[in-house]
Amino acid sequence: MNASSNSSQHNAGRTIQPDGHLHGVIVGCQRADGRWLMIRRSAKVAAPLKISFPGGGMEAGETQAQTAVREMHEEVGAEITPVVRVWQHIDTVKKLTLWGWLGSLQSTQLTACPEEVAEILWMHAREIDQAADVMPRTVEFLQSLQRYQLTQRGVD
């Protein structure tokens, strides 16, 4: 591993942050019909052909919100506005820290990046919950999104 100027390291094209972890962001965007934007990962990436929320690794110097915007654009051609972080997962074994954001989708047309995404999916929460091929922690993040939405409805 080579140290970069921002005291982060790179491992197989991924930026290892100063805490020794890979940091990543996943984003939940929901349509008016209640379906969530999901992807089926390409066969060329880690966890091939698994269903997940779009997202990816933070680059050196990026904020979580900047990563959310960049990754949504790279993976599905979407323009989003990051709304709020609703979830965090720290895996000390894999040295991975993930943050989950609620995003507001600004784009009407989406285009999958074939290197990263095999398919763009719109799924109801119950479909995500019942799918056998979802990435680990997907349902946990979905539940955090739903809890946040419930708290917002209670405020309005």
N, C-alpha and C positions, 0 to 999 in steps of 0.2 A: 504494500500500500504506500502511496505517495502522499505526503502532506501537502495540502493546498495553502494558499495565502490566507485563507479565512480560518485557519486552524481546524478545518474539516479534512477528512480523508476520503479517498475514492476507492471503492471496492467493486470491481466488475461494472463500472459505469454508474455506481450508486454512491451518493455522498454520505459518508459516515460523519455524524455530527460530533462536536466536542465531548458529548457525554458517552461516546462510544456506540450509540444507537443509530440505526437508519430511522429517519423521521419521515412519516408519510401522512397524506391527507386523503380522505375519501369524502365524497359529496353526495348528498341526497337532494334531488330536485323532484318535485311532485307536480303532476298536471292537475287541472281542474277536475278531472274525472277520478282523482284519487290514486292513479297509477304512478309508481316511482320509476325514474329513469335508471335502468340497470344495463349492464353489458355482459356479454359472454366473452371472456378473455380469449385472445387468439391462441393458436397452438404454438406460437413462437415465444411466449412469455412464461414466467413462473406460474404455477397452478393453471396449466393450459385448459381452456374450455370450461373453466368454472364461471359461475355467475357471481357478479359482484357489483357494488356501486362503483362508478368511475372514480379514479384517483391515481395517486402515485407519489413518488418520493420527492421530498423537498431538496432543492438545490442550495448550495452554500449562499447565505445571505438573504434567502427568501423568507417571507413571512408565511404563515399558514394560509392566509387569505390569498396571497399571491400564488401560492402553489395550487390552491383550488381553482383559481381562474385559469392558470396555465394548463393544468392537467385536463380540465374539461374541454378546453380548446383543442389540445393535442389529441385527445382520445376520441371525442365525438363531434368536434367542430362547434361546440356550444359556447355561447357567450353567457356568462352568469354573473350575478351579484352575490357574493358571499353574505349571508344573513347573520348567522351566529354559530359558534362552535357548541355542539351539544353532547359530545362524546369524546372519551380518550381511552386508549388501551395501551398498556405498557407490558411488553413481553421481555422479561429479563433473560430468558433462555436464548431466544432468537435475536436479542438486542434490537428490538423494533419498538418504536413508539408511533402510534397512529392517532390522529385526531379526526373526528367526524364533524362535518359542517352541513348545515342546512343551506342550500343555495336557491336563489330565485333565477329560474331559467328565462333568459331574454331572447333566445333564438327560437325560431319556429321550424327551421330545417336543421337536421343533424346528419352528419356524415362520419361513419366509423373509419378510424385510421386502421387499415388492415394489418399493420405490423403489431398493433396492440389489442385490437378489438375485432372479434369474429362476427359479432352481432349486437345490435342495439335492441334492447327489450324495454317494454313498458309493462310493469307488473303491479298487481294489487298486493298489499301487505300479506294477505293470506297465501298468495302464490309464492311469494318469497319465503315465507315461513315453512311452507310444505315442500319446497324444491330440494331435491336430494343433492344437487350439484352446486350449492352455494358455497362461497368462500367462508372459512371460519370467521366468526365475529360479525358476519353480515346481519344476522337476525338481532344480535345485541345492539348494533348501531341503529337498525330500524326501530327497535323499541325505544331508544333514546330520542329519535326523531318524533315518534308518536307521543311520548311523554311531554316533550317540549310543546308540540302542537296543542295538547290538552291544556297545559298551563296557560298558553296564550288565549285559548278560547275562554278560559275562566276569568281572564283579565278584561276581555272585551265586553 
